[in-house]
Amino acid sequence: MSKIAIVGAGPAGCSAGYHLAKSGHQVTLIDKQCFPKDKICGDGISIESIQAVSTMGIYPQDIKKKASEYAPIHHFFLGVSNQISHSETTKLEAYCIPRFVFDHLLYAKAIDAGCHPLMQMVNKHDWQSQGLYDAFDTIIDARGVYAGEVTAIAIRTYWTLKRQDVSETALAEAQIHFDRSLGANGYGWIFPVSTQHDLIKLNVGVGVWLDEYQKINTNIIQLFKQFIHSNESAQQLFDKVVYQQPPKVFPLATAKKGNKVAEGKILRIGDAANLTDPLTGEGIANAVLSGSYVAQAINMSHTPHAAADNWQYLYESHFEADLRAGLRIKAFRKFSFINYGLIWLMKHNPRVAQQVSHAVAGVVPYHEVLASLKY
């Protein structure tokens, strides 16, 4: 069996570590910080992500039992700010969970599987000088967005409200609001993340793609403030906030064309491999799945070179088609009528509403949605 270093103990690294340790490899799980730690993001855990973490032995009942904060999601809302919207109910349950809580569940699973934890800072191109390259047969780069290519920027805050001031639907609804002030592909979100008590918590934020952000003559903090005060749904909730945390800005490494996920004995997964959804910014599902597939690549290989080739092949087989379809949809949305027209179709065609909502939830791949809309 191989000696493997996994650099980064987020969802991708923990998934890879879990599967590799279970397969009998000697796995060192390296992170620059001790766990648990805060992770700045939208906190959305899609249906696909729930299915993915089940491969690590984490099921909905475990989340409800072990997570100190969470919100079950039964409704997916898409809207164009103050113009048109549609909310679709799903039979399968998604979640919104603060990443401080969610990542710790995965980390505990990886350590229980046999990974050896090590706290160490690893710079982006510093494998040799820190001795990692010679000490391990394979290095899995799971350091997240800062090791990938940043393609978007987002900002989020947490709002605390009284439960009585939020509707029952809103307590179980993930809202995405397209807003042209954020660019053709930019959007705002309102996600409940803790709904078990009299005081509930929402994750509220906006995301902007860098190619569009560079054309907007306003910084991300001002864009966020504009969204809060101009979007009717956000403003109604904001008026009832009893406490809010300072907003935090974070980058995203979304999908890109011609993606290479292996270089020598370095195998990139998760955000480090730019596997984040190019439309929604959701990265958990592909992060966890990439950890599983990279473990398969290593297990079926006799040499590090073969593992690199096999991981590139598995990436292209299991991820590339859907990521490319997402990039095509993103390109279509440069036309101002697309978002409005799509939601209008959802309101008038139940099949379209289900397909689109399930795609956002991660149940239906984007390339299948594109195919189905032709008929």
Phi, psi and omega in degrees: 000160189265157169265120188233132173256129173247117184258107184118118185251035172278195182303318181294310181296320180292323177297311178300315180299317180302308184291322181288318178295321177297332180276357175101003180284157175270106190246126172253120182258109189255134174217152182283346180228158174279158180259156354284157179220156180286147176230122183277113179191191181276346176072010180282130177243099188292169175301319178298322179294320177298318177295322182293316183288346175295336176292344176261008180079024177248119185240165181309321180295331177289321178299313182294331182276321190257337183281127180286336177220136175191165174219117173293138182246123180241353182228137175242119186253127171238134180209156167261124190317119173064013183241301185209147181204162175211136177242125183248132177275137178245144179286324177279151186258129169257182180216156162240125186221128174308133185297335174305324182274311187295312182299327180293327177298317181289320180298317180297322178296317181295318179293318179297331180286343177124006177291141176266118182280143178215128177265116184200136175280131177235119180285164190301318183236046189237033182296320185289308188293335178268006173081003183288322187298320182274338185278341186232150178289321181220142175242127177256118181272106179234038186280002175086200190300327184289345174263348178266196178255113184292127181236352181210164178224144182219168179215140179217157173221165172251132174249136173252128181228161172285138182304322182295343181267002181237133181293156179298324177297314182296334179289346181229028186233128173267117184256132172236124182245111173289140184212117184296339176293345179260011183096171183300325183250000181286157180203161171250159179222154174224108183239129169286138181233350178207111188230019185274348190234180181293329172260123181251161184236136177244145170258119183236133182194181175222151176232141182224135177279139190299324180295335176267325181299325180294340180266350180266124186272048180210140180282166188297327180293318178293322177298320178297314180297319179298317180298314182301318186273343180259334179277124186297319181296315180294318183295320179298320178288320182301325180295343183251006181292133177260340177202140176223140176277153176301138179293149179233139182263143178212153179269164175228144176245085183276176187301152175217157180284155177061039187284128175252122186252003180220141178212104184065233179265009178263120179245122183263138179223167177060217181297331178296338178256013181055052180259008180288142181306126183285352179255314186258344184079006179284128184236355186295311186301307181293330177297309182294317180295322179295326176296321178293316183288325178293327175295320176299317180300318180291318182294332181266006187243146179263344180223158176301325179296318178294323178298320178297314179297318182291323178293319176299319179295315180294322175302310182295328181284323190252343185239322195296319183300316182288321178294321177294321177297320176298320178294325177294317178297319178301320179294323179297327188285002175292341177277129190298335184277348188298309182299315180297315182296322180295315181290326175300316177298320179298321181291334186250351182225104183302326180295315178296318180300317180292316181298313182293315180297320179291330175292317177298323180282351178088010181276321182248125179297150181300322183292334175284326177295315179301319180292318185290331181288351179280345187248000000 
